[in-house]
Amino acid sequence: MRTSCLNVLTFTLVAALSSVSSSAVRAASPEPVKAENGMVVTAQHLASDIGVEVLKKGGNAVDAAVAVGYALAVVYPTAGNIGGGGFMTIRFKDGKTTFLDFRERAPAAATKAMYLDDKGQLVDGLSTEGYLAVGVPGPVLGFEVARSRYGTRPLQELIAPAIALAKDGFRLEQGDIDSFDGETERLGKDPAAAAIFLKPDGKPFAVGETLVQADLAASLSRISEKGTDAFYKGPIADAIVKASADKGGILAKTDFEKYAVRELEPVKCNYRGYDIVSSPPPSSGGVIICEILNVLEGYPLSYLGYGSAETVHAMIEAMRHAYVDRNTTLGDPSFVENPIAKLLDKAYAAEIRGKIDPFKAGVSQALMPEGFAESKETTHYSIIDDEGNAVAVTYTLNGSFGAGVVAPGTGILLNNEMDDFTAKPGAPNLYGLVQGEANAIAPGKTPLSSMSPTIVSKDGKPFMVIGSPGGARIITITLEAILNVIDHGMNIQEAVDAPRIHHQWLPDKVFMEPYALSPDTRKLLSAMGHDVQIDKSWSIWGQATGILVGGESLAEISEGGGARYNGAVDSRIGAGAARGY
């Protein structure tokens, strides 16, 4: 087998450059937030405050997660939601773990070809705009299943802060205003959405103004009083179904009445002695993160260096092979037999490594299986309580503000999650993913997701809580945060702030954030055959939130002198905050 090392001169140059890049990351990042009793990290500071208050009053991490979920539906409308869907990974203080799937489901009237014209071609916008793009929402039932099984506080107590924020309004800061960037014209097309998110003169809100959501407050109050039936069997469902029927959608009352949350065994793997617990199908996140980590475990990344050509080449090729598996074999476990055991097998990872040429880029088209013909506006939050219970939640509307519609009288933004299905095998979705039959549309089916709420432990104790939005890039964003801590010695804030790279098999391109790679490293990668492109769209690179336990970095943990909890909110988030006590 050919050696995996470049020549000594090249390696010395790249190592020096990667050292500069790593130093730049360290210089740019603020210190992590430190606390001893509990930590909540979310994309909106008011939601973080609410989560910490729940912990202070004796609630556990699950209670805080429910309160934060409802609060984000008010203060982070671009992605926080009760009209979308998501996942929750839980690690209890005794080391046991579980996973809740409250992802959207396809309506009973959904068909495999519902977004194609009579010539079999995709109709632009049909799976992303308006009511035909909406899947049956899951967060209300998801939060209640989590609270009733694993929480300690009553629903009324946990939802009350969100009701108050919706009824009384909250002051918009610059980060809040930034989340509306480029979306106000789209929201203005739906009268119910425009009445909430635009001023009476049709102009967008400005910094310092107050956003009041009276209809949403009323919906949340109904849920507080009547529980999940208010959403799935009562007036809220009725209003959504009526709006869908009036505007070309296919949602039916029975779709809501039959909705159920799945409790599943999380995906588990081990990377260099660290135990990873993450999302199983219908999410691809945990499986693909573990598959990539298994491949990379065979490379000395710490020695090769952050941002070096060898490290990045290994990452790209591991991503390339793993995304083939993601896009062609995985789907809703109620409809598809997912080859999880194979994809998590260390021997399979070794087989992939054997196919990686250390000096030359792979060719994605050559990996096309025989017969083969998600979203920046997601949000993740990480929580840990005084007893060591840890919760990672990722939930989404899919696109920014979902389908851009609000059922009149509800105040609830609805998702456009149906676009995450394979509308046409071989055709890219909203985020460029080219997928196969395993993820084809079917009634009651859940679309394949990339959401990856992840908890890492070491020696039987919680070590890291991490996750991110970012559509197809959620997997690589979460992966890179883990690598940055374990292999490259970054503290948790540096780990989530560091510039990122991404490869998803097709298109056969390496996307990088500005300054992720030095010009010299890019030249080396180009010489190997990689097509490296700078992607300046900050929002699609996600906004990770993380917690590290025992210190802000591995070095501080090994010295035994760090704060118990160290929280970091991605510096890409304008309104987010890590809060601890």
ABEGO torsion letter per residue (X at the ends): XBBABBBAAAAAAAAAAAAAAAAAAAAABBBBBBBAABBBBBABAAAAAAAAAAAAAGBBAAAAAAAAAAAAAAABAAABBAABBBBBBBBBAAGBBBBBBABBBBBAABBAAAABBAAGBBBBGAAABEAAABBBBAAAAAAAAAAAAABABBAAAAAAAAAAAAAAEBBBBAAAAAAABGAAAAAAABAAAAAAABBAAGBBBBBGBBBBBAAAAAAAAAAAAAEAAAAAABAAAAAAAAAAAAAGBABBAAAAAABBBBBBBBBBBBBGGBBBBBBBOABAAAAAAAAAAAAAAABBAAAAEBGBAAAAAAAAAAAAAAAAAAAAABBBAAABBBBAAAAABAAAAAAAAAABBAABBBBAAAABBBGBXXBABBBBBBBBBAAGBBBBBBBBAGBBGEAGBBBBGAGBBBBAAAAABBABBGBBBAAGBBBBAAABBBBGBBBBBABBBBBBBBGGBBABBBEBBGEAAAAAAAAAAAAAAAAAGBBAAAAAABBBBBBAGOBBBBBBBBGABBAAAAAAAAAAGBBBBBBABAAAAEBBBBBBBGEABAAAAAAGABBABBBBBBAABAABBBBBX
